[in-house]
């Protein structure tokens, strides 16, 4: 997959774009707003689709040296894990900020 053709790149781009649009517009899984968030999901979806076949195997339909079902599953997993990771980091930062505020209030009292 390292030396892929342009058509393989396009197939992975379409798969990543469709999954990214579903997550962004249908499910509304947004950590950031705007087109930058959608573009970020597209890039993460492309990488997930690219890694889908080596990780999940080579099965079902093959289009231009891309196994479609593992690529779709890889794109879904990558986008979802990316969203979960950023959400977890945001919650951790909020908890940490809250703990700092509590310490400040205790030392001020």
Helices and strands as residue ranges (DSSP letters): H 6-21, I 22-26, H 35-56, E 62-63, E 66-67, H 68-108
